[in-house]
Amino acid sequence: MFWKLINPITIAIANSFLHGLISANIIVLYFKGVKTGKDYAIPVSYLENPEGRLSCVTDRPFIWWRNLVNIEKIKLLYKGNLIEAEVDIEVDDNKLIADQLEALCLHSRIDGLFAEVGYKNGKPIRKDVEKTAGKMTLIQLRIDKP
């Protein structure tokens, strides 16, 4: 219920002149459902690396990410611009997922809160990160910066 309320508000802000309020932490992924053909818009937290790769994580039981498994590109709203990105999905390499999750938690404590990762001395507790990583899906996006 929480996401059904907050997602449309987040998408509206991301699509508006106010996008700067959330653009450093949130992107919106646009894609079609594989079985239904339905259009989806999903806001997600992200972390950007210097090479222009964005990393996002989501709980594996949230099945929306499965629509991204066999497609090469999706559209996303990134810092107020609608662009294309190549997609890679990772569900098996828990160390890679944990490393990216830890970086996300360092970037934003909100990600740590949703991932149920505790902090000690301002840093994510690695044991919590590793435990959570086994329940997460990593979405990596390669973009050409606008």
Order of alpha helices (4+ residues) and beta strands (2+ residues): alpha-beta-beta-beta-beta-beta-beta-alpha-alpha-beta-beta-alpha-beta
